[in-house]
C-alpha cells in the first residue's frame, strides 16, 4: 500500500538545503573564505537532516524507523555502488598524476600549435573518461592549460574553459565516475546501456565544442615544447575505457586497470612499492565522504518515502509536467535543482535518484534514459555554477601557476556545458515521443 502524499515529509531536504546553501553563501561570499562551499562538513549536515526526519511521524516507533532506514541502506544497488566507489578510488590512486599528464603531452606532441586548445579539450575528455573524476582531471590538466596560454598567446579563460568542458564530458560518460555509478544503480540499468544512450547526447555537443574552440582563439606560435613522458602510462586508461565500452563487468574492468597500473608504474620507476600502497589507500580513502553521503541519503530517502514525501513530490510533477516530454524534463530539472543547491553532482544524483526512478516508472522512461538524464543534467549545472568544485579548483590551480583569472571570465568560455544543454533538450523534445525498448 502506497503512503498518502505528505509534503511535510520533505522537510528534511529543506533543512539540508537551507543549512548547506546558507553556510556556503556565508563562508564563500560574506566571510570571503576560499573554497567556502567545500569547507562545510556535508556528512554532518546530512546527519542533521536525518535527525529531523527521525523526529517526524510520531505514530511510527523509533525502532520501526531504524528498520525503514536499514532497508533503504541495505538495498543491493547501494552495496554495489559503495564497492564500485572503492575500486574506482584505488584505480585513480594507482594511475596518479604522471599518467594523466602523459595523455595530454602525447596529444599535444602530434598536433599543430594552432590546435593546442582543442587538444586540451580532447585530452581532458580522455583523462576524465578514464579516471572518472572531473575535479581530478581539472587539477591535473589546468597547469598544462596555463602553460599553453602563456607560451602560445591563446586566451587563458578559453584554455581553462576548454579543460573544464572536457572534464565534464568524461564525468558524464566514464564507467568509473561516481555520477555514472550513482545514476545507473539508482535507476537499475547497465553502465553499457547508459553509456550508449548518453553518448548520443554528448557526442554532438563535444564535436560542436571542438569547432567553437578552433574558431575562438588564435596563436602565432609554430610549435609547443613538450616535456618527456612515457606512453606506457596510458595503458591502464585505455584498458579501462575499452573494457567499459565493450560491456565487461565493471569490477573486472577496474581490477584489470588496477593490476596493469601497478605493474606499469612499478616497472617504469614512477613510484616505489611503498608509495604505490600508500596511493591505493589514499585513493580508497578519498571516496569516504561520497560513501557516507550515499548511506545517509539512502536512510533519509527511506524515511521520506515511508512518510509520503515521494508521493507529494510526484503529485507536484504530475500537475506541472505532462506527457513524455514533461516527464523527462521533470527528471532533468529535479537533479539540476538539487545540484544548484548542493554544488555536488554526485550528491544531487543520489538525492534525486529514488524520486527520478518513480517518475520514470510512471512516465514510461526507460532506466538507461533516466540514468542518462540524471547524469547529463547534473553535469550541465555542475559545469557552470561559479561556486562548484570544478570552477574553484581550476581557478586555484591557475593561481598556483602564477596566473589570475576569475570565474566570470571563464563562464562565457564554457562551451561544452551550454552545448550539452542544447543537445539534451533536443534529445528530449525530438526523441521523447519515439517508441523505446
HELIX and SHEET records of a PDB file:
HELIX    1   1 UNK A    7  UNK A   10  5                                   4    
HELIX    2   2 UNK A   11  UNK A   25  1                                  15    
HELIX    3   3 UNK A   26  UNK A   30  3                                   5    
HELIX    4   4 UNK A   36  UNK A   39  5                                   4    
HELIX    5   5 UNK A   42  UNK A   55  1                                  14    
HELIX    6   6 UNK A   62  UNK A   73  1                                  12    
HELIX    7   7 UNK A   76  UNK A  109  1                                  34    
HELIX    8   8 UNK A  113  UNK A  115  5                                   3    
HELIX    9   9 UNK A  116  UNK A  131  1                                  16    
HELIX   10  10 UNK A  134  UNK A  152  1                                  19    
HELIX   11  11 UNK A  156  UNK A  173  1                                  18    
HELIX   12  12 UNK A  178  UNK A  187  1                                  10    
HELIX   13  13 UNK A  191  UNK A  216  1                                  26    
HELIX   14  14 UNK A  231  UNK A  234  5                                   4    
HELIX   15  15 UNK A  235  UNK A  246  1                                  12    
HELIX   16  16 UNK A  250  UNK A  267  1                                  18    
HELIX   17  17 UNK A  273  UNK A  285  1                                  13    
HELIX   18  18 UNK A  288  UNK A  307  1                                  20    
HELIX   19  19 UNK A  309  UNK A  320  1                                  12    
HELIX   20  20 UNK A  323  UNK A  342  1                                  20    
HELIX   21  21 UNK A  345  UNK A  363  1                                  19    
HELIX   22  22 UNK A  367  UNK A  382  1                                  16    
HELIX   23  23 UNK A  389  UNK A  400  1                                  12    
HELIX   24  24 UNK A  407  UNK A  410  1                                   4    
HELIX   25  25 UNK A  411  UNK A  413  5                                   3    
HELIX   26  26 UNK A  415  UNK A  431  1                                  17    
END                                                                             
